[in-house]
Structure formats: structure tokens, C-alpha cells
Amino acid sequence: MRLYLDEDMSSRVAQALRERGHDVISSHEVGNDGLSDEEQLQYATEQGRHLVTYNCRDYIVLADCWYRLGRHFTKILLMRESRYPRHDIGAQVRALEEFLAQRADDPNPMDCVEYV
């Protein structure tokens, strides 16, 4: 499973996951900071990567809109600030690594939103 971290995730999370053997990039690393949520999701989908974000409200609305329009998108993984504070890189890495381990054979790789 390949991940794309949007700009509200630290590139340090991507780096730590790569060091553990996962295929992860961040918007910071590919020059996508400042893109709209729709552009971020489009990029993730074109790259075949699940998008990871803390921006729950906006991405739930965007996913619903795209779904209703019949636009396909890769899975959106929502991080909960209350469980994984933005300043706690280790907690984010552990949560995403656990998610990746549990979902190696994901039956729903497209068109859905899931909390980590």
C-alpha cells in the first residue's frame, strides 16, 4: 500500500515510514504544498497512493462530492488529532505502520474514507 501525506502531515512521518520499508511520500517532498484539497486528492489518485490527512471535515465533504459525481479516488485516511497529535511524530508513525500491517490485502482500496 502506497501513501501520500498531505501538507498538514510532517515529512518526517514519511521519512520514518520509508526507513521502515514503506512506500510513502509527502506533499512537502514533491512540491505540492499550497495545492487545494481537490488537487491533493487528484495527485494522490493519479499516483495510486492513499491520501493521509488531519483535514477530516474538508476531505469527507470532498469524498462525498466526488463519489456522487462518479469520480474515483484512492482511499483517504483521516488522522484524529485527539489520538495522534501533530507534534507526536512517533505516534503518527506507529498508527500508520499498524494500519499498513493490518490492511496489506485491503478489500476497499478506492472510493472510501477511513479513520486511522
Backbone hydrogen bonds in HBPLUS format (Angstrom, degrees):
<---DONOR---> <-ACCEPTOR-->    atom                        ^
c    i                          cat <-CA-CA->   ^        H-A-AA   ^      H-
h    n   atom  resd res      DA  || num        DHA   H-A  angle D-A-AA Bond
n    s   type  num  typ     dist DA aas  dist angle  dist       angle   num
A0050-HIS N   A0002-ARG O   2.80 MM  48  6.22 158.1  1.85 159.6 152.3     1
A0003-LEU N   A0023-ASP O   3.01 MM  20  6.47 161.0  2.05 155.3 161.3     2
A0025-ILE N   A0003-LEU O   3.16 MM  22  6.49 154.1  2.23 141.0 147.3     3
A0004-TYR N   A0050-HIS O   2.76 MM  46  5.87 150.0  1.84 162.5 157.5     4
A0052-VAL N   A0004-TYR O   2.85 MM  48  6.10 154.0  1.91 152.1 154.6     5
A0005-LEU N   A0025-ILE O   2.88 MM  20  6.31 162.7  1.91 150.4 155.5     6
A0027-SER N   A0005-LEU O   2.81 MM  22  6.07 148.0  1.91 171.6 174.3     7
A0006-ASP N   A0052-VAL O   2.99 MM  46  6.14 174.7  2.00 169.1 168.5     8
A0009-MET N   A0006-ASP O   2.99 MM   3  5.82 157.1  2.04 130.4 133.1     9
A0013-VAL N   A0010-SER O   3.05 MM   3  5.57 147.8  2.16 110.0 117.8    10
A0015-GLN N   A0011-SER O   2.96 MM   4  6.25 162.4  1.99 150.4 155.3    11
A0016-ALA N   A0012-ARG O   2.96 MM   4  6.05 162.7  1.99 142.5 147.0    12
A0017-LEU N   A0013-VAL O   3.01 MM   4  6.22 159.5  2.05 150.7 156.0    13
A0018-ARG N   A0014-ALA O   2.91 MM   4  6.13 155.6  1.97 151.0 158.0    14
A0019-GLU N   A0015-GLN O   2.98 MM   4  6.24 155.0  2.05 149.5 156.1    15
A0020-ARG N   A0017-LEU O   3.05 MM   3  5.05 138.9  2.22  95.9 108.1    16
A0022-HIS N   A0017-LEU O   3.03 MM   5  5.47 164.5  2.05 141.8 139.0    17
A0021-GLY N   A0018-ARG O   2.82 MM   3  4.98 160.0  1.86 112.6 115.5    18
A0029-GLU N   A0026-SER O   3.05 MM   3  5.33 125.8  2.35 102.8 115.7    19
A0030-VAL N   A0026-SER O   3.32 MM   4  6.69 140.7  2.49 147.4 157.8    20
A0032-ASN N   A0027-SER O   2.86 MM   5  4.75 158.1  1.90 148.4 147.4    21
A0035-LEU N   A0032-ASN O   3.20 MM   3  5.82 159.6  2.24 138.7 138.5    22
A0040-GLN N   A0036-SER O   2.86 MM   4  6.19 152.0  1.94 151.2 159.9    23
A0041-LEU N   A0037-ASP O   2.93 MM   4  6.18 162.3  1.96 152.8 156.8    24
A0042-GLN N   A0038-GLU O   2.88 MM   4  6.06 154.7  1.94 145.1 152.9    25
A0043-TYR N   A0039-GLU O   2.92 MM   4  6.07 159.8  1.96 144.7 149.8    26
A0044-ALA N   A0040-GLN O   2.96 MM   4  6.23 168.3  1.98 152.3 155.2    27
A0045-THR N   A0041-LEU O   2.92 MM   4  6.06 162.3  1.95 149.2 154.2    28
A0046-GLU N   A0042-GLN O   2.87 MM   4  6.07 163.1  1.90 152.6 157.2    29
A0047-GLN N   A0043-TYR O   2.95 MM   4  6.14 147.0  2.06 150.1 159.3    30
A0049-ARG N   A0044-ALA O   2.85 MM   5  4.97 176.3  1.86 150.8 150.4    31
A0048-GLY N   A0045-THR O   3.07 MM   3  4.97 152.5  2.15  99.2 107.8    32
A0051-LEU N   A0075-LYS O   3.01 MM  24  6.47 140.1  2.18 158.5 164.4    33
A0077-LEU N   A0051-LEU O   2.68 MM  26  5.97 171.8  1.68 169.8 172.5    34
A0053-THR N   A0077-LEU O   3.01 MM  24  6.42 155.3  2.07 167.8 174.2    35
A0079-MET N   A0053-THR O   2.77 MM  26  5.92 168.2  1.78 157.9 160.8    36
A0056-CYS N   A0054-TYR O   2.82 MM   2  5.61 135.0  2.02 109.3  94.9    37
A0059-TYR N   A0055-ASN O   3.23 MM   4  6.27 162.9  2.26 152.9 158.1    38
A0060-ILE N   A0056-CYS O   2.97 MM   4  6.03 151.8  2.05 157.9 164.7    39
A0061-VAL N   A0057-ARG O   3.28 MM   4  6.53 163.1  2.31 149.0 152.9    40
A0062-LEU N   A0058-ASP O   2.94 MM   4  6.16 160.3  1.98 146.3 152.5    41
A0063-ALA N   A0059-TYR O   2.84 MM   4  5.86 162.1  1.87 142.6 147.6    42
A0064-ASP N   A0060-ILE O   3.03 MM   4  6.18 160.2  2.07 145.7 151.1    43
A0065-CYS N   A0061-VAL O   2.97 MM   4  6.21 159.1  2.01 149.9 155.7    44
A0066-TRP N   A0062-LEU O   2.89 MM   4  6.14 171.2  1.90 158.7 160.3    45
A0067-TYR N   A0063-ALA O   2.85 MM   4  5.94 161.6  1.89 149.8 155.6    46
A0068-ARG N   A0064-ASP O   2.96 MM   4  6.14 162.4  2.00 149.5 153.8    47
A0069-LEU N   A0065-CYS O   3.03 MM   4  6.26 141.1  2.19 144.5 155.5    48
A0069-LEU N   A0066-TRP O   3.13 MM   3  5.03 124.3  2.46  92.7 107.2    49
A0071-ARG N   A0066-TRP O   2.82 MM   5  4.89 151.5  1.90 153.0 148.6    50
A0070-GLY N   A0067-TYR O   3.06 MM   3  5.06 153.6  2.13 101.2 109.4    51
A0111-ASP N   A0073-PHE O   2.65 MM  38  5.12 169.4  1.66 163.4 164.7    52
A0076-ILE N   A0112-CYS O   3.02 MM  36  6.48 158.0  2.07 152.1 159.1    53
A0114-GLU N   A0076-ILE O   2.89 MM  38  6.27 161.3  1.93 169.1 172.2    54
A0078-LEU N   A0114-GLU O   2.83 MM  36  6.09 163.3  1.85 150.2 156.0    55
A0116-VAL N   A0078-LEU O   2.89 MM  38  5.86 164.6  1.91 153.8 151.8    56
A0083-ARG N   A0080-ARG O   3.06 MM   3  5.41 136.7  2.25 106.4 117.8    57
A0084-TYR N   A0080-ARG O   2.80 MM   4  5.91 166.5  1.82 164.7 169.4    58
A0088-ASP N   A0085-PRO O   2.92 MM   3  5.36 154.8  1.99 114.1 122.3    59
A0092-GLN N   A0088-ASP O   3.20 MM   4  6.57 158.2  2.25 152.1 158.2    60
A0093-VAL N   A0089-ILE O   2.91 MM   4  6.17 162.9  1.94 157.1 161.9    61
A0094-ARG N   A0090-GLY O   2.93 MM   4  6.10 167.8  1.94 152.4 155.7    62
A0095-ALA N   A0091-ALA O   2.96 MM   4  6.07 161.1  2.00 145.9 151.3    63
A0096-LEU N   A0092-GLN O   2.95 MM   4  6.14 166.4  1.96 153.0 156.5    64
A0097-GLU N   A0093-VAL O   2.85 MM   4  5.93 157.5  1.90 151.3 158.4    65
A0098-GLU N   A0094-ARG O   2.92 MM   4  6.04 156.5  1.98 146.3 152.6    66
A0099-PHE N   A0095-ALA O   2.95 MM   4  6.15 157.4  2.00 144.0 150.8    67
A0100-LEU N   A0096-LEU O   2.86 MM   4  6.06 162.9  1.89 149.7 153.8    68
A0101-ALA N   A0097-GLU O   2.98 MM   4  6.17 154.5  2.04 145.1 151.8    69
A0102-GLN N   A0098-GLU O   2.99 MM   4  6.18 156.6  2.04 150.7 156.6    70
A0103-ARG N   A0099-PHE O   2.96 MM   4  6.02 138.2  2.14 147.5 158.9    71
